[in-house]
């Protein structure tokens, strides 16, 4: 085996080793992903709560629930939405 072949083989294995090990040392990228993921989760939860508010109002219009239940549920949903909006504002 000549010297050039040996150098290419060593270089090849070094590149493969670096490719396999490098993700283990990239903590910053994982932390950024988790932060973005939390924000996306909050936005998704906010959309779900808005839809629940619309459904609740529709239920009240067709008289599936009484006024007291409607008020209690609506207050709870609005409180949860406001908490999420505050948390999104902090980020």
Phi, psi and omega in degrees: 000131182274173186293321182295318178298317179298318179296317179296320179296314179297316179297318179300313180292328177293319179294316179297317179298315178298318181297323181282321186274331186305318179298336179292338184256007182259066182291325184298320180295321180293321179294319177297320180297317180295321179295316178295322181295320179296318179296317178296322177297319179295318179296318179296317179297321178298317179297320179296318180295320177298320178294321178296323176297317178297317179296321179297317178295323177295318177300322179292320180297322180267009174061040172282334178231156180276173186297320181296315178298319180300314182296315181297313180297317182297318179297318179297315180294319180294323178296316180295319178297317180294324176297318180294318179297321177296317180294321177293324179294325180292332183279000000 
